Amino acid sequence: MFLDVVERRNPALVAAAVSLHQQGALPANTYAYDLDAIGANAAGIAAEARRLGLTPYAMLKQLGRNPDVTRTVRDAGIGASVAVDMACARATFRAGMPLGHVGHLVQVPRGEADEAAAMTPREWTVFSEHKAREAAAAAARLGLEQRLVARVHAGGDEFYAGHEGGFAAEDVLEVADRLDALDGARFAGLTTFPALLFDRERNAVRRTHNLATLERAVARLQGAGRADVVVNGPGTTSTRTLAALAEVGVTHVEPGHALTGSTPWHATTTGDDDLPEVPAAVYVSEVSHHHGGRAYFFGGGLYVDPVFPTYQVQGLVGSDPDGLARLDATLPPREAIDYYGQLDQARGTAASGDTVVLGFRSQAFVTRAFTAGITGVASGNPQLAGVWTAEGTPVLGGFVGRRP
């Protein structure tokens, strides 16, 4: 599904990935990113956000916190990151991007609160008064005042399994007062997740019950005289969804998959309704061996973010960008370690050493994959910017000379 839109809208990325892999520059088990396309995507999102008075923070976990991507996004106009966890905070901060938001979706562990505070995040989300006290104390020890954002929820809100938590929205006035009373912190605003979700039946993004909960809670704060409230509304963010968020009072947005044109909405467009962001990510592997009429290719990054019901994943395989075969791919079940994926050779051939290119919605940070940015894709002169681990650290060994 995602491979279709990459082939249609950015075939040069597929060609670049095959060429660089065949040259020995790009290792197997790598998420390859078109840095120029990511820069253009980020610039478009930033421009629309400015027009609407929104503040964008870049979510980079799904890109493996790749430093080349991080700097590209920063230079394109999205000047701060949102860290899903402390590993994300460290990587993006180390890459030179200020920390805009920490603590959402993953709360900051007690033993890492001082480190988080030292990165001076603009906002820090807390799910409870206990976590708020930890954040405030860490800031106070550094002589700082931390802006705290409270996550709120109400009956009927939608959460992904394991993402639950926060303050009861009906208590928002008391919550704001309690956070304001902490030494080292002050109440700054509210958040939820997800604010928007893709509706496959309508092939459109819809507002969630969470967003309505957020609106009501903000209205209560404003009615009590609190102005300049941060209203953070992440979830399925793209250039085309920003106006809908601004209309309901959202002030901060967190584009992630839009940076690589890989939200569910991007995958289901057919041409006339294409979103502005260009697909800019593929997964690159290599045929290892054959068994039982199948070609086995190296895994390590074969986690497919389940935004759609199960569908037939396909891969492009070959050594020549102009002569790739398209084959059905079988990925390991979730209970298995993804040492290898498999290609069904019924409709083509795949030789050992051939490049395999797949397109799917990735979450690089939960895998063992490498990540690599490529410049010059559209011009036909692709250059590898560097090879990094899925946590944003440089890859050593055979590819050490290719990192910045």
C-alpha positions in Angstrom: 0.0 0.0 0.0 2.7 2.5 1.0 5.0 1.1 -1.7 2.4 2.0 -4.3 2.4 5.7 -3.4 6.2 5.8 -3.2 6.5 4.3 -6.6 4.0 6.7 -8.0 5.1 9.9 -6.4 8.8 9.4 -5.7 10.2 6.6 -7.9 13.6 8.3 -7.8 13.9 7.3 -4.1 13.5 3.6 -5.0 16.1 4.0 -7.7 18.5 5.8 -5.3 18.1 3.1 -2.7 18.8 0.3 -5.1 21.9 2.1 -6.6 23.4 2.9 -3.2 22.8 -0.5 -1.9 24.4 -2.2 -5.0 27.4 0.2 -4.6 27.9 -1.1 -1.0 27.2 2.3 0.5 23.8 1.5 2.0 23.6 -1.6 4.2 20.7 -4.1 4.3 18.1 -3.5 7.0 18.0 0.3 6.6 15.3 2.8 6.5 16.3 5.2 3.7 15.1 8.8 3.7 14.9 11.4 0.9 16.3 14.3 2.8 15.4 16.9 0.2 11.8 15.7 0.1 11.6 15.7 3.9 13.0 19.3 3.9 10.3 20.4 1.5 7.6 18.6 3.5 8.7 20.2 6.7 8.9 23.6 5.1 5.3 23.3 3.8 4.0 22.2 7.2 5.9 25.0 8.9 4.6 27.7 6.5 1.0 26.6 7.0 1.5 26.4 10.7 2.8 30.0 10.7 -0.2 31.2 8.6 -2.6 29.7 11.2 -0.7 30.8 14.2 0.3 27.3 15.3 3.6 26.1 16.8 4.8 22.8 15.3 7.1 20.4 17.1 8.6 17.5 15.0 8.0 13.9 16.1 11.1 12.0 15.0 10.8 8.6 16.8 9.5 6.9 13.7 12.5 8.1 11.8 14.9 6.6 14.3 15.8 10.1 15.6 18.2 10.3 12.6 20.5 13.3 13.1 20.6 14.2 9.4 16.8 14.1 9.3 16.6 16.1 12.5 18.8 18.9 11.2 17.0 18.9 7.9 13.6 19.4 9.6 15.0 22.1 11.9 16.6 24.0 9.0 13.3 23.8 7.1 11.5 25.8 9.8 10.3 23.4 12.4 12.6 24.6 15.2 11.9 22.2 18.0 11.1 18.5 18.6 8.6 16.6 20.6 10.3 13.7 22.5 8.1 10.6 22.9 10.6 9.4 25.5 13.9 10.3 27.0 15.9 8.4 24.3 14.2 10.6 21.8 14.9 13.7 23.9 18.6 12.9 24.1 19.0 12.1 20.4 17.2 15.1 19.0 18.9 17.5 21.5 22.3 16.0 20.7 21.6 16.6 17.0 21.1 20.3 17.7 17.3 20.6 17.8 15.8 22.4 20.9 13.4 20.3 23.0 9.9 21.6 22.6 7.9 19.0 24.4 8.7 16.0 26.6 6.6 13.6 28.7 4.0 12.8 26.1 3.3 10.0 25.3 5.8 8.5 27.7 6.2 10.1 31.1 9.7 11.0 32.3 11.1 8.4 34.8 11.9 9.8 38.2 15.6 9.2 37.9 15.8 11.0 34.6 13.9 14.1 35.6 17.0 16.2 36.3 18.4 15.3 32.9 15.1 16.3 31.2 15.0 19.6 33.0 18.6 20.4 32.0 17.5 20.2 28.3 15.1 23.1 29.1 12.0 21.8 27.3 9.5 24.4 26.5 6.6 22.2 27.8 6.6 19.1 29.9 3.5 16.9 30.0 2.4 15.3 33.2 -0.3 12.7 33.8 -0.5 13.0 37.6 0.3 15.4 40.4 3.0 13.0 41.5 4.8 13.3 38.1 4.2 17.1 38.2 6.0 17.3 41.5 9.0 15.4 40.1 9.3 17.7 37.1 8.9 20.8 39.3 11.5 19.6 41.8 14.0 18.9 39.0 13.5 22.4 37.5 13.8 24.0 40.9 17.1 22.3 41.6 18.4 24.1 38.4 16.9 27.4 39.3 14.3 27.1 36.5 10.6 27.3 36.2 9.1 24.6 34.1 5.9 25.0 32.0 3.7 22.0 32.7 1.1 20.7 30.4 -1.6 18.4 31.9 -3.0 15.6 29.9 -6.8 15.3 30.4 -9.4 12.7 29.6 -13.1 12.0 30.0 -15.5 9.2 29.4 -15.8 8.3 25.7 -12.2 9.3 24.8 -10.2 7.0 22.6 -6.8 5.6 23.6 -4.5 3.1 22.0 -3.9 0.2 24.3 -1.3 1.1 26.9 -1.5 4.8 26.2 -4.1 5.6 28.9 -3.5 8.2 31.7 -4.0 11.8 32.7 -6.2 14.0 34.8 -10.0 14.0 34.8 -11.1 16.8 32.5 -13.8 17.8 34.9 -11.1 18.7 37.5 -9.2 21.0 35.2 -9.5 24.2 37.2 -8.2 22.5 40.4 -5.5 20.8 38.4 -4.3 24.1 37.0 -4.2 25.7 40.5 -2.3 22.7 42.0 0.3 22.8 39.3 0.7 26.6 39.6 1.3 26.1 43.4 4.4 23.9 42.8 7.8 25.4 43.4 9.8 25.3 40.2 6.8 25.0 37.8 3.7 26.6 36.5 0.6 25.4 34.7 0.9 26.1 30.9 -1.9 24.1 29.2 -3.5 20.9 28.2 -3.1 18.0 25.8 -4.6 14.8 24.6 -3.9 12.0 22.1 -5.1 11.3 19.6 -6.9 14.5 18.6 -7.4 13.3 15.1 -7.7 9.8 13.6 -7.9 8.5 10.0 -11.3 7.1 9.1 -10.7 4.5 6.4 -14.4 4.2 5.4 -14.6 8.0 4.6 -11.0 8.1 3.5 -10.6 11.2 5.6 -9.3 12.4 9.0 -11.9 12.8 11.7 -11.9 14.6 15.0 -11.9 12.3 18.0 -13.9 12.5 21.2 -10.6 13.4 22.9 -10.5 16.7 20.9 -14.0 17.6 22.1 -12.9 16.9 25.7 -9.9 19.1 25.2 -12.1 21.9 23.8 -14.4 21.8 26.8 -11.6 21.7 29.3 -9.9 24.7 27.6 -13.2 26.6 27.6 -13.5 26.1 31.4 -10.0 27.5 31.9 -10.6 30.5 29.7 -13.9 31.1 31.5 -12.1 31.2 34.7 -9.8 33.9 33.4 -6.8 31.8 32.2 -5.4 33.2 29.0 -2.6 32.0 26.7 -3.3 28.3 27.4 -1.2 25.8 25.4 -3.6 23.5 23.6 -1.6 20.6 22.2 -3.5 18.4 19.6 -1.3 15.6 18.2 -2.4 12.8 16.0 -2.5 12.2 12.2 -1.0 15.6 11.6 -0.4 16.9 8.1 -0.5 20.2 6.2 -4.1 19.5 5.3 -5.3 18.9 8.9 -3.8 22.0 10.5 -6.7 24.4 9.7 -9.2 22.0 11.3 -7.1 22.0 14.5 -6.7 25.8 14.5 -10.5 26.2 14.2 -11.1 24.5 17.5 -8.3 26.4 19.4 -5.3 24.1 19.1 -2.1 26.0 19.5 0.6 23.3 19.2 0.8 20.5 16.6 3.3 17.6 16.3 3.8 16.4 12.7 5.6 13.0 12.5 4.7 10.7 9.6 3.7 13.8 7.5 7.4 14.6 7.3 7.9 11.5 5.2 4.4 11.5 3.6 3.5 8.3 5.3 0.3 8.9 7.3 -2.6 6.6 6.5 -4.2 9.4 4.5 -1.1 9.7 2.3 -1.3 5.9 1.5 -4.9 6.0 0.2 -4.8 9.0 -2.1 -4.9 8.3 -5.8 -3.6 11.4 -7.6 -6.1 14.2 -7.7 -6.5 14.2 -4.0 -2.8 13.7 -3.1 -1.7 15.5 0.1 1.1 18.1 -0.3 3.8 16.0 1.5 5.8 13.7 -0.8 6.6 10.1 0.3 10.2 10.1 1.5 10.9 6.8 3.2 11.5 3.2 2.1 12.9 0.1 3.8 16.0 -1.4 2.1 17.2 -5.0 2.5 19.0 -7.7 0.5 18.3 -11.2 -0.6 20.3 -13.6 1.6 19.4 -17.1 0.4 16.6 -19.3 -1.0 14.6 -22.1 0.5 11.4 -23.8 -0.6 10.8 -21.6 -3.6 11.2 -18.4 -1.6 13.9 -15.8 -1.4 14.8 -14.8 2.1 15.9 -11.2 2.8 17.5 -9.7 5.9 15.1 -8.3 8.5 15.6 -6.3 11.7 13.3 -3.5 10.8 10.2 -5.4 9.7 7.8 -3.8 12.2 4.8 -2.6 10.2 2.8 0.0 12.2 -0.8 -1.5 12.1 -2.7 1.5 10.9 -4.6 -0.7 8.4 -6.1 -4.2 8.6 -3.7 -6.9 7.4 -2.9 -6.4 3.7 -0.5 -8.0 1.2 2.9 -6.4 1.6 5.0 -6.4 -1.6 8.6 -5.7 -2.3 10.6 -4.6 -5.3 13.7 -6.7 -6.0 16.7 -6.6 -8.3 20.1 -5.2 -8.9 19.1 -2.7 -11.6 16.8 0.2 -10.7 15.2 0.0 -14.2 14.5 -3.8 -14.0 12.9 -4.5 -10.6 10.5 -7.3 -10.1 7.5 -6.8 -7.8 6.8 -9.8 -5.6 4.5 -10.6 -2.7 6.4 -10.5 0.7 5.8 -12.5 3.8 6.9 -10.9 7.0 7.4 -12.8 10.3 4.5 -12.9 12.7 4.7 -10.5 15.7 5.6 -13.3 18.1 8.7 -14.2 16.0 12.1 -12.4 15.8 12.3 -10.8 12.3 15.6 -12.3 11.2 14.3 -12.6 7.7 11.4 -11.7 5.4 10.5 -13.8 2.4 9.6 -13.1 -1.2 7.3 -15.4 -3.2 9.1 -16.0 -6.5 6.1 -17.1 -8.4 6.0 -13.9 -10.4 9.7 -13.1 -10.7 13.2 -14.0 -9.7 15.4 -12.8 -6.9 19.2 -13.5 -6.8 21.3 -13.5 -3.7 22.7 -10.0 -3.2 19.8 -8.4 -5.0 18.3 -5.3 -3.3 14.9 -5.5 -1.8 12.8 -2.3 -1.3 9.6 -2.3 0.7 7.2 0.5 1.6 5.2 0.5 4.8 4.5 2.8 7.8 7.5 2.4 10.0 8.4 3.0 13.6 12.2 2.8 13.3 12.8 3.4 17.0 11.3 0.0 18.1 13.5 -1.9 15.6 17.1 -3.0 15.1 17.2 -1.3 11.7 19.7 1.4 10.5 18.5 4.7 9.2 20.2 6.7 6.4 19.4 10.0 4.8 20.0 10.6 1.1 20.4 13.9 -0.7 20.2 14.5 -4.4 17.4 12.0 -5.0 15.3 14.1 -7.4 18.4 15.3 -9.4 19.5 11.7 -10.0 22.7 12.2 -8.1 22.0 10.5 -4.8 24.6 10.9 -2.0 24.5 9.1 1.4 24.5 11.6 4.3 25.3 9.0 7.0 24.2 5.7 8.5 22.8 5.6 12.0 21.3 3.2 14.5 17.6 3.3 15.2 18.4 5.4 18.3 20.3 8.1 16.4 23.9 7.0 17.2 26.5 6.6 14.5 27.1 3.1 12.9 30.6 1.9 13.4 32.6 -0.7 11.3 32.3 -0.9 7.6 30.2 2.2 7.3 32.1 4.4 9.8 33.6 6.5 7.0 30.2 7.5 5.7 28.9 9.1 8.8 29.3 12.9 9.2 
